[in-house]
Amino acid sequence: MGRFDKFIPVAKEMGTREWERIVVLSEAAEKKKEYKIALSVFDVAIKESGNHTEYLRKEYSKLKARISKKS
């Protein structure tokens, strides 16, 4: 897992205000087939509402759909 261990705590700290970085973290995890981490990045980021919560929820839904097609 390596560097991916840090993704979830970082995403939690950034929250929705760093929405672009949240998407980048999730995409990086997804590319390495670290699906649980890719999903968790969104989970922790959208726990608290912010300006970009709705956008992140939509991206989270898209990710779940992509992952379910791969399974």
C-alpha positions in Angstrom: 0.0 0.0 0.0 2.8 2.4 0.8 2.1 6.0 0.0 -1.6 5.3 -0.1 -1.6 4.9 3.7 -1.4 8.7 3.9 -4.3 9.5 1.5 -7.2 9.1 3.9 -5.8 11.3 6.7 -4.8 13.9 4.2 -8.2 13.8 2.6 -9.9 14.2 6.0 -7.7 17.2 6.8 -8.4 18.8 3.4 -12.1 18.2 3.3 -14.2 19.7 0.5 -12.3 22.9 0.3 -9.5 21.0 -1.6 -12.0 19.2 -3.9 -9.5 19.1 -6.8 -6.9 17.4 -4.7 -9.5 14.9 -3.3 -10.3 13.9 -6.9 -6.6 13.5 -7.8 -5.9 11.3 -4.7 -8.9 9.1 -5.4 -7.9 8.7 -9.1 -4.4 7.8 -8.2 -5.6 5.1 -5.8 -8.1 3.8 -8.4 -5.3 3.5 -11.0 -3.4 1.3 -8.7 -6.6 -0.8 -8.0 -6.7 0.5 -4.4 -10.5 0.8 -4.6 -11.1 0.9 -0.9 -8.8 3.8 -0.5 -10.2 5.6 -3.6 -13.7 5.4 -2.0 -12.5 6.3 1.5 -10.9 9.4 0.2 -14.3 10.7 -0.8 -15.9 9.3 2.3 -13.8 11.3 4.7 -13.7 14.4 2.6 -17.5 14.8 2.4 -18.2 14.0 6.1 -18.4 17.8 6.7 -20.3 20.0 4.4 -18.5 22.6 2.3 -18.8 24.5 -0.9 -17.9 21.5 -3.1 -19.7 18.7 -1.2 -22.3 18.1 -3.9 -19.6 17.9 -6.6 -17.6 15.4 -4.6 -20.7 13.3 -4.0 -21.3 13.1 -7.7 -17.7 12.1 -8.4 -18.0 9.5 -5.6 -21.1 8.0 -7.3 -19.2 7.8 -10.6 -16.3 6.1 -8.9 -18.6 3.5 -7.3 -20.2 2.8 -10.7 -16.8 2.3 -12.4 -15.6 0.0 -9.6 -18.7 -2.1 -9.7 -18.2 -2.6 -13.5 -14.7 -3.9 -12.9 -15.8 -6.4 -10.3 
